[in-house]
């Protein structure tokens, strides 16, 4: 029997957005760092539920959630994990606390927006790995461009604005044409 928390994938996917909002709104640099790190740690611990609830030998997707999103276009909010995406989600949720922890040592100005963007990026990355509907995948993929653009453009080095614009335009145009 599969270990099951209702909507576990949705909780793992969208919990960082809640953390991003709280991180952005709370006053105090230390509090922002603590909330962002805590959020990524909670998401990692929740993602371990996927690992412990995984049923070996079962073919197909597990932890599947399927809800009609846009009935007229037959678009569903359809998420799930298989043997490959399980490890991609676990890897993403493992590296995010590490990235947030160490970035706190190097990012010195506007830490709140930086951490909020990192949390939004985590949602986008997890969403890409769990999406089973092509439109949902496209939405998560394109959504990942927004925090990346601002992270590169504000906290990048060298010719960062040029790099951010080029990254966004090439990635957006390339994915839009497909």
KEBA-989797 format. One record per residue: residue number from 1; y, x, z of N, C-alpha, C, O, CB in turn; residue in three letters. Coordinates in steps of 0.2 Angstrom, whole numbers, plus 5000, padded with zeros to 4 digits. Glycine has a CB too. Example, Ala and Ser with C-alpha at 12.3 -4.5 7.8 and 13.67 -1.06 7.14 Angstrom:
BEGIN
- resi/n_yy/n_xx/n_zz/ca_yy/ca_xx/ca_zz/c_yy/c_xx/c_zz/o_yy/o_xx/o_zz/cb_yy/cb_xx/cb_zz/resn
- 1/4972/5066/5039/4978/5062/5039/4984/5066/5039/4983/5071/5042/4978/5057/5045/ALA
- 2/4989/5064/5035/4995/5068/5036/5000/5064/5039/5006/5067/5040/4997/5070/5029/SER
END
This chain:
BEGIN
- resi/n_yy/n_xx/n_zz/ca_yy/ca_xx/ca_zz/c_yy/c_xx/c_zz/o_yy/o_xx/o_zz/cb_yy/cb_xx/cb_zz/resn
- 1/4994/5004/5000/5000/5000/5000/5006/5004/5000/5007/5009/5004/5000/4995/5006/UNK
- 2/5011/5003/4996/5017/5007/4995/5022/5005/5001/5024/4999/5002/5020/5005/4988/UNK
- 3/5024/5011/5004/5030/5010/5009/5036/5007/5006/5038/5009/5000/5031/5017/5012/UNK
- 4/5039/5002/5009/5044/4999/5005/5050/4997/5010/5049/4993/5015/5041/4993/5002/UNK
- 5/5056/4999/5008/5062/4997/5011/5065/4993/5005/5066/4996/5000/5067/5003/5014/UNK
- 6/5067/4987/5006/5070/4983/5001/5076/4986/4998/5080/4989/5002/5072/4976/5003/UNK
- 7/5076/4987/4991/5082/4990/4988/5083/4997/4990/5089/4999/4990/5088/4986/4989/UNK
- 8/5078/5001/4991/5079/5008/4993/5082/5012/4988/5087/5016/4989/5072/5011/4995/UNK
- 9/5080/5011/4981/5084/5015/4976/5091/5013/4976/5095/5017/4974/5080/5014/4970/UNK
- 10/5093/5007/4976/5100/5005/4976/5104/5007/4982/5109/5010/4981/5100/4997/4976/UNK
- 11/5101/5008/4988/5104/5010/4994/5105/5018/4993/5111/5020/4994/5100/5009/5000/UNK
- 12/5100/5021/4990/5101/5029/4989/5106/5030/4984/5110/5035/4984/5094/5032/4987/UNK
- 13/5106/5026/4979/5111/5027/4973/5118/5025/4975/5123/5029/4973/5109/5022/4967/UNK
- 14/5119/5020/4979/5126/5018/4980/5129/5019/4986/5135/5018/4988/5127/5010/4979/UNK
- 15/5125/5022/4991/5128/5024/4998/5133/5029/4997/5138/5029/5001/5122/5026/5002/UNK
- 16/5133/5034/4993/5138/5039/4992/5145/5036/4990/5150/5039/4992/5136/5044/4987/UNK
- 17/5145/5030/4987/5151/5027/4985/5155/5025/4992/5161/5026/4993/5150/5021/4981/UNK
- 18/5151/5022/4996/5154/5020/5003/5156/5026/5006/5162/5026/5009/5148/5016/5007/UNK
- 19/5152/5031/5006/5155/5038/5009/5161/5040/5006/5165/5043/5010/5149/5043/5009/UNK
- 20/5162/5040/5000/5167/5042/4996/5174/5038/4998/5179/5041/4999/5166/5042/4988/UNK
- 21/5173/5032/4999/5179/5028/5001/5181/5029/5008/5187/5030/5009/5177/5020/5000/UNK
- 22/5176/5030/5012/5178/5032/5019/5181/5039/5020/5186/5040/5023/5171/5031/5024/UNK
- 23/5178/5043/5016/5180/5050/5016/5187/5050/5013/5192/5054/5016/5176/5055/5012/UNK
- 24/5189/5047/5008/5196/5047/5005/5201/5044/5010/5206/5046/5010/5196/5043/4999/UNK
- 25/5199/5039/5014/5203/5035/5018/5204/5037/5025/5210/5036/5028/5201/5028/5018/UNK
- 26/5199/5041/5028/5200/5043/5035/5205/5049/5035/5205/5053/5031/5193/5045/5037/UNK
- 27/5209/5048/5040/5214/5054/5041/5210/5060/5045/5205/5059/5048/5220/5052/5046/UNK
- 28/5213/5066/5043/5210/5072/5046/5205/5075/5042/5200/5073/5040/5207/5070/5053/UNK
- 29/5206/5082/5041/5202/5086/5037/5195/5087/5040/5190/5086/5036/5205/5093/5036/UNK
- 30/5194/5088/5046/5188/5089/5049/5184/5082/5049/5178/5083/5047/5189/5091/5057/UNK
- 31/5187/5077/5050/5183/5070/5049/5181/5069/5042/5175/5067/5041/5188/5064/5051/UNK
- 32/5185/5071/5037/5183/5070/5030/5177/5074/5029/5172/5072/5025/5189/5072/5025/UNK
- 33/5177/5081/5031/5171/5085/5030/5165/5082/5033/5159/5082/5030/5173/5092/5032/UNK
- 34/5166/5080/5039/5160/5077/5043/5157/5071/5040/5151/5071/5039/5162/5076/5050/UNK
- 35/5161/5067/5038/5159/5060/5035/5155/5062/5028/5150/5059/5026/5165/5055/5033/UNK
- 36/5158/5066/5024/5155/5068/5017/5149/5071/5018/5144/5070/5015/5160/5072/5013/UNK
- 37/5148/5076/5023/5142/5080/5024/5137/5075/5027/5131/5075/5025/5143/5086/5029/UNK
- 38/5139/5071/5032/5134/5066/5035/5132/5061/5029/5126/5059/5030/5138/5062/5040/UNK
- 39/5136/5059/5025/5134/5054/5020/5129/5057/5015/5123/5054/5014/5140/5052/5015/UNK
- 40/5130/5063/5013/5125/5067/5009/5118/5068/5013/5113/5068/5010/5127/5074/5006/UNK
- 41/5119/5069/5019/5113/5070/5023/5109/5064/5024/5103/5064/5024/5114/5073/5030/UNK
- 42/5112/5058/5025/5109/5052/5026/5106/5050/5019/5100/5047/5019/5114/5046/5028/UNK
- 43/5109/5051/5013/5106/5050/5007/5100/5054/5006/5095/5051/5003/5111/5051/5001/UNK
- 44/5100/5060/5008/5094/5064/5007/5088/5062/5012/5082/5061/5009/5095/5072/5009/UNK
- 45/5090/5060/5018/5084/5057/5022/5082/5051/5019/5076/5049/5020/5087/5056/5029/UNK
- 46/5086/5046/5017/5084/5040/5014/5079/5042/5008/5074/5038/5006/5089/5036/5011/UNK
- 47/5081/5047/5004/5077/5048/4998/5070/5051/5000/5065/5051/4996/5080/5054/4994/UNK
- 48/5069/5054/5006/5063/5056/5008/5058/5050/5009/5052/5050/5009/5063/5059/5015/UNK
- 49/5061/5044/5009/5057/5038/5009/5053/5037/5003/5048/5034/5003/5061/5032/5011/UNK
- 50/5056/5039/4997/5053/5039/4991/5047/5043/4991/5041/5042/4989/5058/5041/4985/UNK
- 51/5048/5049/4994/5042/5054/4994/5036/5052/4998/5031/5052/4996/5045/5061/4997/UNK
- 52/5038/5049/5004/5033/5047/5009/5030/5040/5007/5024/5039/5009/5036/5046/5016/UNK
- 53/5033/5036/5003/5031/5030/5000/5027/5030/4994/5025/5025/4991/5036/5025/5000/UNK
- 54/5027/5036/4991/5025/5037/4984/5017/5036/4984/5014/5039/4989/5026/5044/4981/UNK
- 55/5014/5033/4979/5007/5032/4979/5004/5036/4973/5006/5035/4967/5005/5024/4978/UNK
- 56/5001/5041/4975/4998/5045/4970/4992/5041/4966/4989/5037/4969/4994/5052/4973/UNK
- 57/4992/5043/4960/4987/5040/4956/4989/5033/4953/4985/5030/4949/4981/5039/4960/UNK
- 58/4995/5031/4955/4997/5024/4952/5001/5026/4946/5006/5029/4946/5001/5020/4957/UNK
- 59/4999/5023/4940/5003/5024/4934/5009/5020/4934/5009/5014/4937/4998/5023/4928/UNK
- 60/5014/5022/4930/5020/5018/4929/5025/5020/4935/5025/5024/4939/5018/5011/4929/UNK
- 61/5030/5016/4934/5036/5016/4939/5035/5014/4946/5031/5009/4946/5042/5013/4936/UNK
- 62/5038/5016/4951/5037/5014/4958/5044/5013/4960/5049/5015/4958/5033/5019/4962/UNK
- 63/5044/5009/4966/5051/5007/4969/5055/5003/4964/5061/5004/4964/5054/5013/4972/UNK
- 64/5052/4999/4959/5056/4996/4954/5060/4990/4957/5058/4986/4961/5051/4994/4949/UNK
- 65/5067/4990/4954/5071/4984/4955/5073/4982/4948/5076/4986/4944/5077/4986/4960/UNK
- 66/5073/4975/4947/5075/4973/4941/5079/4966/4942/5076/4961/4944/5069/4972/4936/UNK
- 67/5085/4966/4940/5089/4960/4940/5093/4960/4934/5095/4965/4931/5094/4961/4946/UNK
- 68/5094/4954/4931/5098/4952/4925/5105/4954/4927/5108/4952/4932/5097/4945/4923/UNK
- 69/5108/4958/4923/5115/4960/4924/5119/4956/4919/5124/4953/4921/5116/4968/4923/UNK
- 70/5118/4957/4913/5122/4953/4907/5117/4949/4903/5114/4952/4899/5126/4958/4903/UNK
- 71/5116/4943/4905/5111/4939/4902/5112/4939/4894/5107/4939/4890/5111/4932/4905/UNK
- 72/5118/4938/4892/5119/4937/4885/5117/4943/4881/5115/4942/4875/5127/4935/4884/UNK
- 73/5118/4949/4884/5116/4955/4880/5109/4958/4882/5107/4963/4880/5121/4960/4881/UNK
- 74/5105/4954/4886/5099/4956/4889/5099/4963/4892/5095/4967/4891/5094/4956/4883/UNK
- 75/5104/4964/4896/5105/4970/4900/5103/4969/4907/5105/4964/4910/5113/4973/4899/UNK
- 76/5099/4973/4910/5097/4972/4916/5099/4978/4921/5100/4984/4919/5089/4972/4916/UNK
- 77/5100/4977/4927/5100/4982/4932/5093/4983/4934/5090/4980/4938/5105/4980/4939/UNK
- 78/5090/4988/4930/5083/4990/4931/5082/4997/4933/5084/5002/4929/5079/4988/4924/UNK
- 79/5080/4998/4939/5079/5005/4941/5072/5006/4944/5069/5001/4946/5084/5007/4947/UNK
- 80/5070/5012/4944/5064/5014/4947/5063/5022/4946/5067/5025/4943/5058/5010/4943/UNK
- 81/5057/5024/4949/5056/5031/4948/5049/5032/4946/5044/5028/4948/5057/5035/4955/UNK
- 82/5048/5038/4942/5041/5040/4941/5040/5047/4943/5044/5049/4947/5040/5040/4933/UNK
- 83/5035/5050/4942/5033/5057/4945/5038/5062/4943/5039/5067/4947/5027/5059/4942/UNK
- 84/5042/5061/4938/5047/5066/4936/5054/5065/4939/5057/5069/4943/5048/5067/4928/UNK
- 85/5056/5058/4938/5062/5056/4941/5062/5057/4949/5068/5058/4952/5064/5049/4939/UNK
- 86/5057/5056/4952/5056/5056/4959/5059/5063/4962/5063/5064/4966/5049/5055/4962/UNK
- 87/5056/5068/4958/5058/5075/4960/5065/5077/4958/5069/5081/4962/5054/5080/4957/UNK
- 88/5068/5074/4953/5075/5075/4951/5080/5071/4956/5085/5074/4958/5076/5072/4944/UNK
- 89/5078/5066/4959/5082/5062/4964/5081/5066/4970/5086/5067/4974/5079/5055/4965/UNK
- 90/5075/5069/4972/5075/5073/4978/5079/5079/4978/5082/5081/4983/5067/5074/4980/UNK
- 91/5078/5082/4972/5082/5088/4971/5090/5087/4971/5093/5091/4974/5080/5092/4964/UNK
- 92/5092/5082/4968/5099/5080/4969/5101/5079/4976/5106/5081/4978/5101/5074/4964/UNK
- 93/5097/5075/4979/5099/5073/4986/5099/5079/4991/5102/5079/4996/5095/5067/4989/UNK
- 94/5094/5084/4989/5094/5090/4993/5100/5095/4992/5102/5098/4997/5087/5093/4992/UNK
- 95/5102/5095/4986/5107/5100/4984/5114/5098/4986/5118/5102/4987/5107/5102/4977/UNK
- 96/5115/5091/4986/5122/5089/4988/5124/5091/4995/5130/5093/4996/5122/5081/4987/UNK
- 97/5120/5090/5000/5122/5092/5007/5124/5100/5007/5129/5102/5010/5117/5091/5012/UNK
- 98/5120/5104/5003/5121/5111/5003/5128/5112/4999/5132/5116/5001/5115/5114/4999/UNK
- 99/5129/5109/4994/5135/5109/4990/5141/5107/4994/5146/5111/4994/5135/5105/4983/UNK
- 100/5141/5102/4997/5146/5099/5001/5148/5104/5007/5153/5105/5008/5145/5092/5004/UNK
- 101/5142/5106/5010/5143/5111/5016/5147/5117/5014/5152/5119/5017/5137/5112/5019/UNK
- 102/5145/5120/5009/5147/5127/5007/5154/5126/5003/5158/5130/5003/5143/5130/5002/UNK
- 103/5155/5120/5000/5162/5119/4997/5167/5118/5002/5173/5120/5001/5162/5113/4992/UNK
- 104/5165/5116/5008/5170/5115/5013/5173/5122/5015/5178/5122/5018/5167/5112/5019/UNK
- 105/5169/5127/5014/5172/5134/5016/5176/5137/5011/5180/5141/5012/5166/5138/5017/UNK
- 106/5176/5134/5005/5180/5137/4999/5186/5133/4997/5191/5135/4994/5176/5139/4994/UNK
- 107/5185/5126/4997/5190/5122/4995/5195/5121/5001/5193/5118/5006/5188/5115/4993/UNK
- 108/5201/5123/5000/5206/5123/5005/5211/5118/5005/5214/5116/5010/5210/5130/5006/UNK
- 109/5213/5115/4999/5218/5110/4998/5215/5104/4995/5211/5104/4991/5224/5113/4994/UNK
- 110/5218/5098/4998/5216/5091/4996/5208/5091/4996/5205/5089/4991/5218/5090/4988/UNK
- 111/5206/5092/5002/5198/5092/5003/5196/5084/5003/5190/5083/5001/5197/5095/5010/UNK
- 112/5200/5080/5005/5197/5073/5004/5196/5070/4997/5190/5068/4996/5203/5068/5007/UNK
- 113/5201/5071/4993/5199/5069/4986/5193/5073/4983/5189/5070/4979/5205/5070/4981/UNK
- 114/5193/5079/4984/5187/5083/4982/5180/5081/4984/5176/5080/4980/5188/5091/4984/UNK
- 115/5180/5079/4991/5174/5077/4994/5172/5070/4991/5166/5068/4990/5174/5077/5001/UNK
- 116/5177/5066/4990/5176/5059/4988/5173/5059/4980/5169/5056/4979/5182/5055/4988/UNK
- 117/5176/5064/4976/5174/5065/4970/5166/5068/4970/5162/5066/4965/5178/5070/4966/UNK
- 118/5165/5072/4974/5158/5075/4975/5153/5069/4976/5148/5069/4973/5157/5080/4980/UNK
- 119/5155/5064/4981/5151/5059/4982/5150/5054/4977/5144/5051/4975/5153/5055/4989/UNK
- 120/5155/5053/4973/5155/5049/4967/5150/5052/4962/5146/5048/4958/5162/5047/4964/UNK
- 121/5151/5058/4961/5146/5062/4956/5139/5061/4959/5135/5061/4954/5148/5069/4956/UNK
- 122/5138/5061/4965/5131/5060/4967/5128/5054/4965/5122/5053/4963/5130/5061/4975/UNK
- 123/5132/5048/4966/5130/5042/4964/5128/5042/4956/5123/5039/4954/5135/5037/4965/UNK
- 124/5133/5045/4952/5131/5045/4945/5125/5049/4944/5121/5047/4939/5137/5048/4942/UNK
- 125/5124/5054/4947/5118/5059/4945/5112/5055/4947/5107/5055/4943/5118/5065/4949/UNK
- 126/5112/5052/4953/5106/5048/4955/5104/5042/4950/5099/5041/4948/5106/5046/4962/UNK
- 127/5110/5039/4949/5109/5033/4944/5106/5035/4937/5102/5031/4935/5116/5030/4943/UNK
- 128/5108/5041/4935/5106/5043/4928/5098/5044/4929/5094/5042/4924/5109/5050/4926/UNK
- 129/5096/5047/4935/5089/5048/4935/5084/5042/4937/5078/5042/4935/5088/5053/4941/UNK
- 130/5087/5037/4939/5083/5031/4941/5084/5025/4936/5080/5020/4937/5085/5028/4948/UNK
- 131/5089/5025/4932/5090/5020/4927/5084/5019/4922/5082/5024/4919/5097/5021/4923/UNK
- 132/5082/5013/4921/5077/5011/4917/5079/5007/4911/5076/5006/4906/5071/5008/4920/UNK
- 133/5086/5005/4911/5089/5001/4906/5094/5006/4902/5097/5009/4905/5092/4995/4908/UNK
- 134/5094/5006/4896/5098/5011/4892/5105/5010/4893/5109/5015/4894/5096/5010/4884/UNK
- 135/5107/5003/4894/5114/5002/4895/5116/5005/4902/5122/5008/4903/5116/4995/4894/UNK
- 136/5112/5004/4907/5113/5006/4914/5113/5014/4914/5118/5016/4917/5108/5003/4918/UNK
- 137/5109/5017/4910/5109/5024/4910/5115/5026/4907/5118/5031/4909/5103/5026/4905/UNK
- 138/5118/5023/4901/5124/5025/4898/5130/5024/4903/5134/5028/4903/5125/5021/4892/UNK
- 139/5130/5019/4907/5135/5018/4911/5135/5023/4917/5141/5026/4918/5135/5011/4915/UNK
- 140/5130/5025/4920/5129/5030/4925/5131/5037/4922/5135/5041/4925/5122/5031/4928/UNK
- 141/5129/5038/4915/5130/5045/4912/5138/5045/4911/5141/5051/4912/5127/5045/4906/UNK
- 142/5141/5040/4908/5148/5040/4907/5152/5040/4913/5157/5044/4914/5150/5034/4903/UNK
- 143/5150/5037/4918/5153/5037/4925/5153/5044/4928/5158/5046/4931/5150/5032/4930/UNK
- 144/5148/5048/4926/5148/5055/4929/5153/5059/4926/5155/5064/4929/5141/5058/4928/UNK
- 145/5156/5057/4920/5161/5061/4917/5168/5061/4921/5172/5066/4921/5162/5059/4910/UNK
- 146/5169/5055/4924/5176/5054/4928/5176/5059/4933/5181/5063/4934/5176/5047/4930/UNK
- 147/5172/5059/4938/5173/5064/4944/5172/5072/4941/5176/5076/4944/5167/5063/4949/UNK
- 148/5168/5073/4936/5168/5080/4934/5174/5082/4931/5176/5088/4931/5162/5080/4929/UNK
- 149/5177/5077/4927/5184/5079/4924/5189/5081/4929/5192/5086/4929/5187/5073/4920/UNK
- 150/5189/5077/4934/5194/5079/4940/5192/5085/4944/5197/5089/4946/5195/5073/4944/UNK
- 151/5186/5086/4945/5184/5092/4949/5185/5098/4945/5188/5103/4948/5176/5091/4950/UNK
- 152/5184/5098/4938/5185/5104/4934/5193/5105/4933/5195/5110/4934/5182/5103/4927/UNK
- 153/5196/5099/4932/5203/5100/4931/5208/5102/4937/5213/5105/4936/5206/5093/4928/UNK
- 154/5205/5100/4943/5209/5101/4949/5207/5108/4952/5211/5112/4955/5209/5095/4953/UNK
- 155/5200/5108/4953/5198/5114/4957/5194/5119/4953/5191/5124/4956/5193/5111/4962/UNK
- 156/5195/5119/4947/5192/5124/4942/5196/5130/4942/5201/5130/4946/5191/5121/4935/UNK
- 157/5194/5135/4939/5198/5141/4938/5200/5143/4931/5198/5140/4927/5194/5147/4941/UNK
- 158/5205/5147/4930/5207/5149/4924/5211/5144/4920/5215/5141/4923/5201/5151/4920/UNK
- 159/5208/5142/4914/5212/5137/4910/5208/5130/4911/5205/5127/4907/5211/5139/4903/UNK
- 160/5208/5128/4918/5204/5122/4920/5206/5116/4917/5202/5112/4915/5205/5122/4927/UNK
- 161/5212/5114/4915/5214/5108/4912/5212/5108/4905/5209/5102/4903/5222/5107/4912/UNK
- 162/5212/5113/4901/5210/5113/4895/5202/5112/4895/5199/5109/4891/5211/5120/4891/UNK
- 163/5199/5116/4900/5192/5115/4900/5189/5108/4902/5184/5106/4899/5189/5120/4905/UNK
- 164/5193/5105/4906/5191/5098/4909/5192/5093/4903/5188/5089/4902/5195/5096/4914/UNK
- 165/5197/5094/4899/5199/5090/4894/5193/5091/4888/5191/5086/4885/5206/5091/4891/UNK
- 166/5192/5097/4887/5187/5098/4881/5180/5096/4884/5176/5093/4880/5187/5106/4880/UNK
- 167/5178/5097/4890/5172/5094/4893/5171/5087/4892/5166/5084/4889/5171/5096/4900/UNK
- 168/5177/5083/4894/5177/5076/4894/5176/5073/4887/5172/5069/4885/5183/5073/4897/UNK
- 169/5180/5076/4882/5180/5073/4875/5174/5075/4872/5171/5070/4868/5186/5077/4871/UNK
- 170/5171/5081/4872/5165/5082/4869/5159/5078/4872/5155/5076/4868/5164/5090/4869/UNK
- 171/5159/5078/4878/5153/5074/4881/5154/5067/4880/5149/5064/4878/5153/5075/4889/UNK
- 172/5160/5064/4880/5161/5057/4879/5159/5055/4872/5156/5051/4870/5168/5055/4881/UNK
- 173/5162/5059/4867/5161/5058/4860/5154/5059/4858/5151/5055/4854/5166/5063/4856/UNK
- 174/5151/5064/4861/5144/5065/4859/5139/5060/4862/5134/5058/4858/5141/5072/4862/UNK
- 175/5140/5057/4868/5136/5052/4870/5138/5045/4867/5133/5041/4866/5137/5051/4878/UNK
- 176/5144/5044/4865/5146/5038/4862/5143/5037/4855/5142/5032/4853/5154/5037/4862/UNK
- 177/5142/5043/4851/5140/5042/4845/5132/5041/4845/5129/5039/4840/5141/5049/4841/UNK
- 178/5129/5043/4850/5121/5042/4850/5119/5035/4851/5113/5033/4851/5119/5046/4856/UNK
END
